[in-house]
Amino acid sequence: MLVPMKTFVLLLCLGFSTALECTGDEISCTNGERCVPYRYLCDGDSDCGDGSDEEAGLCLAWKNTDCEKGQALCRANGASECISIENYCHRTQPACQGTLDRRICSILGDRKLVPIDTIRLPPVNTPGDAYNKSVDLGSELRSKLNDTLSHPNCPRFYTEVGGQCLSLFYVGSSSWGEARAFCKHIGGDLLSIRNVNHYIDLVNHLVENQITSDFWLGGRYEQDDLSWVWLDGNPMPLGTPFWSLRRHDICNQRNVTVVGTTKLREANHGECYHYTQAPENPPKGFCAAITYDKHYYMSDEDCLTDRSPLCVTSV
């Protein structure tokens, strides 16, 4: 049956009249009958008629304890400030970090009031969160550049540590050979530790700047004469305080139910009461490194594992 033109136009107009579009700082009520400004939300007066602008869960989040009603505490780039909830939800570079209920942002994004308990958000670890985390890591790197890759007394890509110009490229990792190639490309070579003071200065620098990476050193195992040498052929120190502790494997499992100290000694034949600071014998790997999990003591490592370059250059 054909619909008369007037009837068609009337139905079309009715269809458009029911499509409520809120603009500016307005949001649609749950019933879709009207729009209310954000400032009317949770003001104690039901402006929507259906009570959706005074919904208990919504108001608990909207009236947060950090800032005034309608604002949220935004933490970004090391600073904190109270800004409007709308701006909080839309800021992306970098995004705000705070305690605001993320379901509020979902409601504002849809521009329609709904009971907050009906909203189901995706897991926190979203691509957007990964982006924000990467931006934070970039900010962290910039704050550490003077302690890792820059210093007025050193060439480009180097910083001063204990009177030496070192490059601590902790954001990169590669095999030992690739790490050495990188050092040569920036005018240096993998670090050879010449004395205890230089070693102590290096470890203190890593700890003070909270650098938790593992680094390749310029030391290797020479298979021809079965010895550890630096890049220039000089022998590496093989004892305290440079190398990590070595214990027998049985010591890692000595927490067994044995009554009395005497029986514990008998159980492991006393081996767990002796240790040495030296490379493994035979070596586990033919390249020297300092690693975070070994408290930056030297250790023999597989040359193909990924670690960061630790370069040195002359001033």
C-alpha positions in Angstrom: 0.0 0.0 0.0 1.3 3.4 -0.9 1.8 5.9 1.9 0.4 9.4 1.1 3.1 12.0 0.7 1.8 14.1 3.6 1.8 11.0 5.9 5.4 10.2 4.8 6.6 13.7 5.5 4.8 13.6 8.9 6.4 10.3 9.9 9.8 11.6 8.7 9.5 14.7 10.8 8.4 12.7 13.9 11.4 10.5 13.4 13.7 13.6 13.4 11.9 15.1 16.4 12.7 12.0 18.5 16.5 12.2 17.7 17.7 14.3 20.6 21.1 15.8 19.9 23.0 17.4 22.9 25.6 20.0 22.1 28.4 21.8 24.0 28.6 20.9 27.6 25.2 19.0 27.6 24.4 15.4 28.0 21.2 13.4 27.3 19.0 12.1 30.1 18.5 8.3 30.2 14.9 8.7 28.9 16.2 10.7 26.0 13.7 13.4 26.5 16.0 16.3 27.2 19.6 17.4 27.6 21.1 18.9 30.7 24.4 20.8 31.2 27.2 19.1 33.1 26.9 21.7 35.9 23.4 20.3 36.6 24.7 16.8 37.3 24.5 15.8 41.0 23.3 19.2 42.2 20.5 17.7 44.3 17.8 18.7 41.9 16.4 16.1 39.4 16.6 18.1 36.2 16.0 15.0 34.0 12.7 14.0 35.5 13.8 10.4 35.4 16.4 11.0 38.1 19.3 9.9 35.9 21.2 13.1 36.6 21.1 12.3 40.3 21.9 8.6 40.1 23.7 7.5 43.2 26.7 5.7 41.5 27.2 8.6 39.1 27.2 11.2 41.8 29.6 9.2 44.0 32.2 9.4 41.2 31.2 12.9 40.0 31.7 14.3 43.5 35.2 12.9 44.0 37.2 13.7 47.1 40.3 15.1 45.2 38.7 18.2 43.7 35.5 20.2 43.5 32.3 18.7 42.0 32.7 18.3 38.3 36.5 18.2 38.5 39.1 15.5 38.8 42.8 15.4 39.8 45.0 15.0 36.7 48.5 13.7 37.2 50.7 14.1 34.1 54.4 15.0 33.3 55.2 15.0 37.0 52.5 17.7 37.9 49.1 17.5 39.5 46.1 19.8 38.9 42.3 19.8 39.2 40.7 20.1 35.8 37.1 19.6 34.5 36.1 15.9 34.2 35.4 16.4 30.5 39.0 17.7 29.9 40.3 14.9 32.1 38.6 12.3 29.9 39.7 13.9 26.6 43.4 14.6 27.4 45.7 12.2 25.6 49.2 13.6 25.3 49.9 12.6 27.9 46.7 11.1 29.3 45.7 12.0 32.9 46.6 9.5 35.6 44.3 9.7 38.6 41.6 8.0 40.6 38.6 9.1 38.5 36.2 6.2 37.8 36.8 5.5 34.1 33.1 4.7 33.6 32.5 8.4 33.9 34.5 9.0 30.8 32.5 6.3 29.0 29.3 8.1 29.9 30.6 11.4 28.6 31.9 9.8 25.5 28.5 8.4 24.7 26.9 11.8 25.7 24.0 9.9 27.5 23.4 9.2 31.1 23.0 5.6 32.1 23.3 3.9 35.5 27.0 3.6 36.1 26.8 0.0 37.4 25.6 -1.1 34.0 28.8 -0.1 32.2 31.4 -2.8 31.5 34.8 -1.5 30.6 37.6 -3.4 28.7 40.7 -4.5 30.6 42.9 -1.7 31.7 45.8 -2.9 29.5 44.4 -1.5 26.2 46.4 -0.2 23.2 45.8 3.3 24.5 47.3 2.4 27.9 50.3 0.9 26.1 50.7 4.2 24.2 50.6 6.2 27.5 53.1 3.9 29.1 55.5 4.3 26.2 55.2 8.1 26.5 56.0 7.8 30.2 59.1 5.7 29.4 60.2 8.3 26.9 59.9 11.0 29.6 61.9 8.8 31.9 64.6 8.4 29.3 64.8 12.1 28.7 65.2 12.7 32.5 68.1 10.1 32.5 69.9 11.3 29.4 72.5 13.4 31.4 73.2 10.3 33.4 73.5 7.8 30.5 74.2 9.5 27.2 75.2 13.1 27.7 77.7 15.2 29.7 79.6 18.5 28.9 82.9 16.9 29.6 82.4 13.9 27.2 81.8 13.4 23.5 78.2 13.0 22.2 76.4 9.8 23.5 78.7 9.6 26.6 78.4 10.7 30.2 81.0 11.1 32.9 81.3 8.3 35.5 84.2 8.3 37.9 86.4 10.3 35.6 85.6 8.1 32.6 83.3 8.9 29.6 80.9 6.0 29.4 77.8 5.3 27.3 75.1 3.4 29.1 72.7 2.7 26.3 70.3 0.8 28.5 67.3 1.1 26.2 69.0 -1.1 23.6 70.0 -4.8 23.8 71.9 -7.2 21.5 74.5 -9.9 21.4 78.1 -9.2 22.6 79.4 -8.8 19.1 76.6 -6.4 18.1 77.1 -4.4 21.3 80.8 -4.0 20.5 80.0 -2.9 17.0 77.6 -0.2 18.4 80.4 1.1 20.7 82.8 1.3 17.9 80.2 3.2 15.8 80.0 5.9 18.4 83.7 6.2 18.8 84.5 3.8 21.7 84.6 0.2 22.7 83.1 -2.1 25.3 84.2 -1.1 28.8 87.3 -2.8 30.3 87.3 -2.2 34.1 90.8 -1.3 35.1 90.6 -0.9 38.9 88.3 -1.3 41.9 87.6 2.5 42.1 86.2 2.6 38.5 84.1 -0.5 39.2 82.7 1.0 42.4 81.9 4.3 40.7 80.1 2.5 37.9 78.0 0.4 40.3 77.1 3.4 42.4 76.1 5.3 39.3 73.8 2.5 38.1 72.1 2.1 41.5 71.7 5.9 42.1 70.0 6.3 38.8 67.8 3.2 39.2 69.1 1.6 36.0 68.1 -2.1 36.1 69.5 -3.3 32.7 72.2 -5.9 32.1 75.4 -4.7 30.3 78.1 -6.3 28.2 81.7 -5.6 29.2 84.8 -5.8 27.0 85.9 -9.1 28.5 86.0 -12.6 26.9 87.2 -16.1 27.5 90.2 -17.0 25.4 89.9 -20.7 24.5 93.4 -21.0 23.3 95.0 -20.5 26.7 91.8 -21.0 28.8 91.9 -17.5 30.4 89.7 -14.4 30.8 91.1 -11.3 29.0 90.1 -7.7 28.2 89.9 -6.6 24.6 93.5 -5.4 24.6 94.7 -8.9 25.8 95.4 -7.9 29.4 94.1 -10.4 31.9 90.8 -9.8 33.7 90.7 -9.9 37.6 89.2 -13.2 38.6 88.2 -12.6 42.2 86.8 -10.3 44.8 85.1 -7.8 44.5 84.5 -8.1 40.8 82.8 -11.5 40.1 79.5 -12.8 41.3 79.4 -15.6 44.0 79.6 -19.2 43.0 78.0 -22.0 45.0 77.3 -25.6 44.3 73.9 -26.3 42.9 72.9 -28.3 46.0 73.0 -25.0 47.9 70.1 -23.6 46.0 67.9 -26.4 47.5 69.2 -26.6 51.0 66.0 -25.5 52.7 65.0 -29.1 53.5 63.5 -30.5 56.7 66.6 -31.6 58.6 66.7 -31.5 62.4 69.8 -29.7 63.9 72.7 -27.9 62.4 74.9 -31.0 62.5 72.6 -33.0 60.3 72.3 -30.1 57.8 76.0 -30.1 57.4 76.1 -33.8 57.0 73.3 -33.5 54.4 75.3 -31.3 52.1 78.8 -32.3 53.2 79.6 -28.7 54.2 79.6 -27.5 50.6 77.0 -24.7 51.2 79.3 -23.0 53.7 81.9 -22.2 51.1 81.7 -19.9 48.1 84.1 -18.1 45.8 83.9 -15.0 43.6 85.1 -16.1 40.2 83.8 -17.2 36.8 82.2 -20.6 36.4 84.7 -23.4 35.7 84.1 -24.4 33.0 82.5 -21.2 31.9 78.8 -21.1 31.2 79.4 -18.4 28.5 82.5 -16.9 26.9 81.5 -13.2 27.3 81.6 -11.0 30.4 78.7 -9.0 31.6 77.4 -7.2 34.7 73.8 -8.0 35.4 71.1 -6.5 37.6 70.0 -9.8 39.2 73.7 -10.5 40.3 73.9 -7.0 41.8 76.2 -5.8 39.0 78.9 -8.3 39.7 80.7 -9.7 36.7 79.5 -13.1 35.3 80.2 -15.3 32.4 77.3 -15.2 30.0 76.2 -16.7 26.6 77.5 -14.3 24.0 74.3 -14.5 22.0 72.0 -13.3 24.8 70.7 -9.8 24.6 72.2 -7.2 26.9 72.9 -3.5 26.7 76.1 -2.0 25.4 78.4 -0.4 28.0 80.9 1.7 26.1 83.9 3.7 27.0 85.8 6.3 25.0 88.8 8.6 25.6 88.0 12.3 26.3 
